[in-house]
Amino acid sequence: MEVRNKIIALCTSKVLNRSHVRQENADNGDISQDDKDSESQQQQDEMEDERSRDTADERPITETFWLFFSLAHFAGLILPARDKTGSYALSWKGAVPYILSALSCALSFAYVIWVSSADGWDNIRYAINSESFLTYLFCIKVYTQTARNASMMVQQMENAKLLRMKLRWGLSPYFVIVITFSPLLVSICLTLLYPQLGVLPNLLPSVVSLLLPMILDVLIGIFVTAIRTSFARLSFALSLARGRNLGKIHCLYQQWQKLSEILRTHNELFGSALHLRIWLFVVNIMVNAYILISLKMYGGKCLVLATFTALPLAETVLYFFVISSLGEMLRREDIHLLQVLLRETYQEAAGSPEQLALSNFCSRVCARKAELRDEGADSDVSARTFVTKLSLATTTLAILLQLNPEGMAEAPNSSSFGTYDICFSKAHNSTSGFDFF
């Protein structure tokens, strides 16, 4: 907010000063306006030709990422489905996957509660089950919000046709699928660490608790990236505002209004879920880090446990960093749009209709910030969110270790990890912890 106020104060003063200077110089004949206009027009034509070549391959995000949107639809996160006319509407095609996915989440939650009550609680169980409970509560909240905002999702999917992106290797649908299914591989490996619970009964809860949040992360990331790209395209068009008439400026203003409406709908759809997701990031980081620190042996079978505890930890930090970075880039793109508007405003003749239109456009942008909202915290998601929450997780973990320096070692009767309980036993802590035999 301080950056925006400084930009507004500095550039507003330049608008008044330079506009009067330009007007006086034009009246005195000190500037060859015709020559400058011809050079500017030639540069604009070259830039527009280059931009048209770049946008030739752009398609709506529903087509660019059609494979991932199909996966999100199958997971029950997108209720609307296409009808024969190509429009989105609520139908049984979206209701059936939603019901099956929500039922799987509820059954997984009930199964984890039953297993926890049967085995009892200790340090290990408390750490693992607290993470599982919060994950399933998050899934239940997401499915509840999905049903409540079904009509709003129809509107957002229609708006998604206006968000266009160019298909690149890093953004290809198959690459997104690989990122999304990485939790599936991790869940299978983690399931194999619990032989006493049975592989098949424990596989569904593991997949639900890891796969659904990651699908939601990628879905939010696609929408935010497409919206940020559209704002960048608008800033580029405004940079060519010299020589434009009022009709073109009004057209760009209408595009900005539509993008702002799409972003507002996105925040209403995913704002509360994003708030819970951020706190779930914090809990996942603390639990996995606590397990790693509590290990007394890292060799042999313990190396397997350490590896498949470190992988979810690294993946959680990575996804948290990416979501925060997307919010930060959206915030900076909004500031860049404001800078472009202010620059183009004072380059117009003082008191001209174009300058007044751009000035009004600038005031609207200042009043409505483009940001990724965290509804629970009533703030935006940015790089500061990542640093703050990561510091909170580190501080809380340090306090827990001070209260219990031995970590999970004081759990002699625990059977949470089966054959891996020896990894937490203080009696086996030795200098040969990395022996593989």
TIBANU-580308 format. One record per residue (C-alpha): x, y, z. Coordinates in steps of 0.1 Angstrom, whole numbers, padded with zeros to 4 digits. Layout:
# residues N
{{X Y Z}}
...
***
This chain:
# residues 437
{{0000 0000 0000}}
{{0029 0024 0008}}
{{0044 0016 -0026}}
{{0012 0024 -0044}}
{{0008 0057 -0025}}
{{0044 0068 -0033}}
{{0038 0060 -0070}}
{{0006 0080 -0070}}
{{0020 0110 -0053}}
{{0052 0111 -0074}}
{{0035 0106 -0108}}
{{0006 0129 -0100}}
{{0029 0158 -0095}}
{{0047 0149 -0128}}
{{0013 0148 -0145}}
{{0006 0184 -0136}}
{{0041 0198 -0142}}
{{0049 0180 -0175}}
{{0015 0185 -0190}}
{{0018 0223 -0186}}
{{0054 0222 -0199}}
{{0043 0202 -0229}}
{{0014 0226 -0236}}
{{0037 0257 -0233}}
{{0063 0242 -0256}}
{{0037 0232 -0281}}
{{0023 0267 -0281}}
{{0058 0282 -0286}}
{{0066 0259 -0315}}
{{0096 0243 -0298}}
{{0086 0207 -0306}}
{{0081 0192 -0340}}
{{0050 0173 -0331}}
{{0045 0159 -0366}}
{{0079 0142 -0366}}
{{0075 0127 -0332}}
{{0040 0115 -0340}}
{{0052 0097 -0371}}
{{0081 0080 -0352}}
{{0058 0070 -0324}}
{{0032 0056 -0348}}
{{0059 0035 -0366}}
{{0071 0021 -0332}}
{{0035 0013 -0322}}
{{0029 -0006 -0355}}
{{0061 -0027 -0350}}
{{0052 -0035 -0314}}
{{0016 -0044 -0324}}
{{0028 -0067 -0352}}
{{0051 -0085 -0328}}
{{0024 -0088 -0302}}
{{-0001 -0102 -0328}}
{{0024 -0129 -0337}}
{{0028 -0138 -0300}}
{{-0009 -0141 -0294}}
{{-0016 -0161 -0325}}
{{-0012 -0194 -0307}}
{{-0031 -0183 -0275}}
{{-0062 -0203 -0266}}
{{-0087 -0202 -0237}}
{{-0073 -0219 -0206}}
{{-0101 -0245 -0207}}
{{-0086 -0257 -0240}}
{{-0050 -0252 -0231}}
{{-0053 -0272 -0199}}
{{-0082 -0294 -0210}}
{{-0066 -0325 -0194}}
{{-0062 -0309 -0160}}
{{-0097 -0294 -0161}}
{{-0111 -0329 -0168}}
{{-0092 -0342 -0138}}
{{-0105 -0314 -0116}}
{{-0140 -0322 -0129}}
{{-0135 -0359 -0121}}
{{-0123 -0349 -0085}}
{{-0155 -0330 -0079}}
{{-0140 -0296 -0078}}
{{-0158 -0283 -0109}}
{{-0195 -0290 -0110}}
{{-0205 -0273 -0143}}
{{-0202 -0293 -0175}}
{{-0204 -0283 -0211}}
{{-0237 -0288 -0229}}
{{-0243 -0293 -0266}}
{{-0240 -0255 -0273}}
{{-0206 -0253 -0257}}
{{-0218 -0234 -0226}}
{{-0213 -0245 -0190}}
{{-0243 -0255 -0169}}
{{-0250 -0277 -0139}}
{{-0259 -0313 -0148}}
{{-0256 -0348 -0135}}
{{-0223 -0352 -0153}}
{{-0208 -0329 -0127}}
{{-0229 -0341 -0098}}
{{-0219 -0378 -0100}}
{{-0181 -0372 -0096}}
{{-0188 -0347 -0069}}
{{-0209 -0371 -0049}}
{{-0183 -0399 -0052}}
{{-0154 -0377 -0043}}
{{-0172 -0362 -0013}}
{{-0182 -0396 -0001}}
{{-0146 -0409 -0004}}
{{-0134 -0380 0017}}
{{-0161 -0387 0044}}
{{-0153 -0424 0045}}
{{-0116 -0417 0047}}
{{-0121 -0394 0076}}
{{-0143 -0419 0094}}
{{-0117 -0446 0088}}
{{-0088 -0425 0102}}
{{-0109 -0417 0133}}
{{-0116 -0454 0138}}
{{-0080 -0464 0134}}
{{-0068 -0437 0158}}
{{-0093 -0447 0185}}
{{-0083 -0483 0182}}
{{-0046 -0478 0184}}
{{-0045 -0451 0210}}
{{-0025 -0419 0211}}
{{0011 -0412 0216}}
{{0036 -0386 0203}}
{{0039 -0402 0169}}
{{0001 -0407 0165}}
{{-0006 -0372 0177}}
{{0016 -0357 0151}}
{{0004 -0378 0122}}
{{-0033 -0378 0131}}
{{-0034 -0340 0137}}
{{-0022 -0335 0102}}
{{-0047 -0361 0088}}
{{-0077 -0346 0107}}
{{-0070 -0311 0094}}
{{-0065 -0324 0059}}
{{-0099 -0342 0059}}
{{-0116 -0312 0075}}
{{-0101 -0291 0047}}
{{-0114 -0315 0021}}
{{-0149 -0314 0036}}
{{-0148 -0276 0037}}
{{-0138 -0275 0000}}
{{-0166 -0298 -0011}}
{{-0191 -0278 0010}}
{{-0180 -0246 -0006}}
{{-0181 -0262 -0040}}
{{-0217 -0271 -0036}}
{{-0226 -0237 -0021}}
{{-0209 -0218 -0049}}
{{-0220 -0240 -0078}}
{{-0238 -0212 -0097}}
{{-0208 -0189 -0092}}
{{-0185 -0216 -0107}}
{{-0207 -0217 -0138}}
{{-0201 -0180 -0143}}
{{-0164 -0184 -0136}}
{{-0160 -0212 -0162}}
{{-0177 -0190 -0188}}
{{-0153 -0162 -0179}}
{{-0124 -0187 -0183}}
{{-0131 -0186 -0220}}
{{-0119 -0150 -0220}}
{{-0086 -0159 -0203}}
{{-0062 -0170 -0230}}
{{-0027 -0184 -0227}}
{{-0001 -0196 -0251}}
{{0008 -0233 -0248}}
{{0044 -0238 -0238}}
{{0063 -0268 -0226}}
{{0063 -0257 -0190}}
{{0026 -0251 -0191}}
{{0016 -0281 -0211}}
{{-0013 -0301 -0197}}
{{0008 -0333 -0195}}
{{0034 -0315 -0174}}
{{0006 -0303 -0150}}
{{-0007 -0338 -0148}}
{{0028 -0351 -0138}}
{{0029 -0324 -0110}}
{{-0005 -0333 -0098}}
{{0001 -0371 -0097}}
{{0033 -0368 -0077}}
{{0012 -0369 -0045}}
{{-0002 -0402 -0057}}
{{0032 -0417 -0059}}
{{0041 -0404 -0025}}
{{0009 -0417 -0010}}
{{0015 -0452 -0023}}
{{0050 -0452 -0008}}
{{0037 -0439 0025}}
{{0011 -0465 0026}}
{{0037 -0492 0023}}
{{0052 -0479 0056}}
{{0021 -0490 0075}}
{{0019 -0528 0069}}
{{0000 -0533 0101}}
{{-0029 -0513 0088}}
{{-0032 -0530 0055}}
{{-0022 -0515 0022}}
{{-0056 -0514 0005}}
{{-0076 -0499 0035}}
{{-0050 -0472 0040}}
{{-0044 -0464 0003}}
{{-0077 -0444 -0002}}
{{-0072 -0421 0028}}
{{-0036 -0414 0017}}
{{-0046 -0406 -0019}}
{{-0075 -0384 -0008}}
{{-0055 -0364 0018}}
{{-0026 -0357 -0006}}
{{-0042 -0356 -0041}}
{{-0072 -0333 -0036}}
{{-0053 -0304 -0020}}
{{-0027 -0305 -0048}}
{{-0054 -0304 -0075}}
{{-0069 -0274 -0058}}
{{-0034 -0257 -0057}}
{{-0029 -0262 -0094}}
{{-0064 -0251 -0103}}
{{-0059 -0218 -0083}}
{{-0025 -0214 -0099}}
{{-0038 -0218 -0135}}
{{-0065 -0191 -0129}}
{{-0042 -0167 -0112}}
{{-0015 -0171 -0139}}
{{-0041 -0165 -0166}}
{{-0055 -0134 -0149}}
{{-0020 -0120 -0144}}
{{-0011 -0126 -0180}}
{{-0043 -0108 -0191}}
{{-0033 -0078 -0169}}
{{0001 -0078 -0185}}
{{-0015 -0078 -0219}}
{{-0036 -0048 -0209}}
{{-0005 -0030 -0196}}
{{0011 -0035 -0230}}
{{-0019 -0022 -0248}}
{{-0020 0009 -0226}}
{{0017 0016 -0233}}
{{0005 0022 -0269}}
{{-0021 0047 -0257}}
{{-0005 0077 -0274}}
{{-0026 0087 -0303}}
{{-0056 0067 -0292}}
{{-0091 0081 -0292}}
{{-0116 0080 -0264}}
{{-0132 0049 -0279}}
{{-0101 0028 -0276}}
{{-0094 0040 -0241}}
{{-0130 0031 -0231}}
{{-0125 -0003 -0247}}
{{-0094 -0009 -0226}}
{{-0112 0002 -0195}}
{{-0140 -0023 -0202}}
{{-0114 -0050 -0205}}
{{-0099 -0040 -0171}}
{{-0134 -0041 -0156}}
{{-0140 -0076 -0169}}
{{-0107 -0088 -0155}}
{{-0114 -0072 -0122}}
{{-0147 -0090 -0121}}
{{-0131 -0123 -0129}}
{{-0106 -0119 -0102}}
{{-0133 -0109 -0077}}
{{-0153 -0140 -0085}}
{{-0121 -0161 -0082}}
{{-0114 -0147 -0047}}
{{-0150 -0154 -0036}}
{{-0148 -0190 -0049}}
{{-0114 -0199 -0035}}
{{-0107 -0173 -0008}}
{{-0118 -0193 0022}}
{{-0104 -0226 0009}}
{{-0071 -0208 0003}}
{{-0070 -0196 0039}}
{{-0074 -0231 0052}}
{{-0049 -0244 0027}}
{{-0022 -0219 0039}}
{{-0027 -0232 0075}}
{{-0026 -0267 0062}}
{{0008 -0259 0046}}
{{0020 -0247 0080}}
{{0008 -0279 0098}}
{{0023 -0302 0072}}
{{0057 -0285 0074}}
{{0057 -0287 0112}}
{{0046 -0324 0113}}
{{0071 -0337 0087}}
{{0099 -0316 0101}}
{{0092 -0329 0136}}
{{0093 -0365 0124}}
{{0126 -0359 0107}}
{{0142 -0343 0137}}
{{0129 -0370 0160}}
{{0146 -0398 0140}}
{{0175 -0414 0159}}
{{0187 -0436 0130}}
{{0189 -0428 0093}}
{{0204 -0460 0079}}
{{0188 -0492 0067}}
{{0150 -0492 0069}}
{{0151 -0458 0086}}
{{0165 -0443 0054}}
{{0132 -0453 0037}}
{{0111 -0436 0064}}
{{0134 -0405 0063}}
{{0132 -0403 0025}}
{{0094 -0405 0022}}
{{0090 -0380 0051}}
{{0114 -0355 0034}}
{{0096 -0358 0000}}
{{0062 -0345 0013}}
{{0080 -0318 0033}}
{{0099 -0306 0002}}
{{0068 -0308 -0019}}
{{0047 -0288 0006}}
{{0073 -0260 0008}}
{{0075 -0259 -0030}}
{{0037 -0257 -0035}}
{{0035 -0230 -0007}}
{{0062 -0210 -0024}}
{{0046 -0212 -0058}}
{{0012 -0201 -0045}}
{{0028 -0172 -0026}}
{{0049 -0163 -0057}}
{{0018 -0162 -0079}}
{{0001 -0138 -0055}}
{{0032 -0116 -0054}}
{{0035 -0115 -0092}}
{{-0002 -0105 -0095}}
{{0003 -0077 -0070}}
{{0034 -0064 -0089}}
{{0015 -0066 -0122}}
{{-0012 -0044 -0106}}
{{0015 -0019 -0096}}
{{0030 -0020 -0131}}
{{-0004 -0013 -0146}}
{{-0008 0017 -0124}}
{{0027 0030 -0134}}
{{0018 0026 -0171}}
{{-0015 0045 -0166}}
{{0002 0074 -0148}}
{{0029 0077 -0174}}
{{0005 0077 -0203}}
{{-0017 0102 -0185}}
{{0009 0130 -0182}}
{{0021 0123 -0218}}
{{-0013 0135 -0231}}
{{-0021 0172 -0236}}
{{-0032 0190 -0205}}
{{-0070 0191 -0201}}
{{-0076 0170 -0232}}
{{-0104 0144 -0232}}
{{-0079 0116 -0235}}
{{-0060 0128 -0204}}
{{-0092 0131 -0184}}
{{-0103 0096 -0195}}
{{-0069 0081 -0186}}
{{-0070 0100 -0152}}
{{-0104 0085 -0145}}
{{-0091 0051 -0155}}
{{-0061 0055 -0131}}
{{-0083 0065 -0102}}
{{-0104 0033 -0107}}
{{-0073 0011 -0107}}
{{-0061 0028 -0075}}
{{-0094 0021 -0058}}
{{-0096 -0016 -0068}}
{{-0064 -0035 -0062}}
{{-0057 -0067 -0081}}
{{-0046 -0093 -0055}}
{{-0051 -0129 -0045}}
{{-0072 -0127 -0014}}
{{-0070 -0148 0018}}
{{-0105 -0144 0031}}
{{-0099 -0157 0066}}
{{-0069 -0134 0072}}
{{-0086 -0106 0053}}
{{-0053 -0099 0034}}
{{-0036 -0107 0002}}
{{-0014 -0137 -0005}}
{{0022 -0126 -0014}}
{{0058 -0133 -0007}}
{{0053 -0119 0028}}
{{0027 -0146 0035}}
{{0053 -0173 0027}}
{{0080 -0157 0049}}
{{0056 -0151 0078}}
{{0040 -0185 0079}}
{{0073 -0203 0074}}
{{0088 -0183 0103}}
{{0057 -0192 0124}}
{{0062 -0229 0116}}
{{0099 -0228 0125}}
{{0093 -0209 0157}}
{{0065 -0233 0168}}
{{0087 -0263 0160}}
{{0116 -0248 0180}}
{{0092 -0244 0210}}
{{0080 -0280 0208}}
{{0116 -0293 0207}}
{{0124 -0272 0238}}
{{0094 -0287 0256}}
{{0104 -0322 0245}}
{{0141 -0324 0235}}
{{0139 -0361 0228}}
{{0112 -0356 0202}}
{{0093 -0389 0196}}
{{0119 -0410 0214}}
{{0097 -0414 0245}}
{{0072 -0438 0229}}
{{0084 -0473 0237}}
{{0050 -0489 0232}}
{{0042 -0471 0199}}
{{0033 -0491 0169}}
{{0026 -0462 0146}}
{{0053 -0471 0121}}
{{0054 -0509 0127}}
{{0089 -0521 0119}}
{{0101 -0485 0118}}
{{0095 -0478 0155}}
{{0132 -0486 0161}}
{{0141 -0455 0142}}
{{0127 -0434 0171}}
{{0142 -0454 0199}}
{{0169 -0437 0219}}
{{0185 -0470 0227}}
{{0195 -0475 0191}}
{{0210 -0440 0187}}
{{0246 -0446 0178}}
{{0274 -0434 0156}}
{{0266 -0462 0131}}
{{0232 -0449 0123}}
{{0238 -0449 0086}}
{{0247 -0486 0085}}
{{0226 -0504 0058}}
{{0229 -0539 0073}}
***
